[in-house]
Amino acid sequence: MVEVDKRKQKVIADLIRRWITSEAIRDYLRKALNLPVEEGLPDEHKSLLNEIDQADKK
């Protein structure tokens, strides 16, 4: 695997932070990368995101 130095890691992290400010892109990335709902989210938010996921699968 390619090793990424700290400077490049910061650039990548900053780019991803900018991308995820858009709800559409955040949703796209979550689905494209098959990311789970974050465990640190309040139960109310997890529940809502799970409902959205289920609706998308129908």
Order of alpha helices (4+ residues) and beta strands (2+ residues): alpha-alpha-alpha
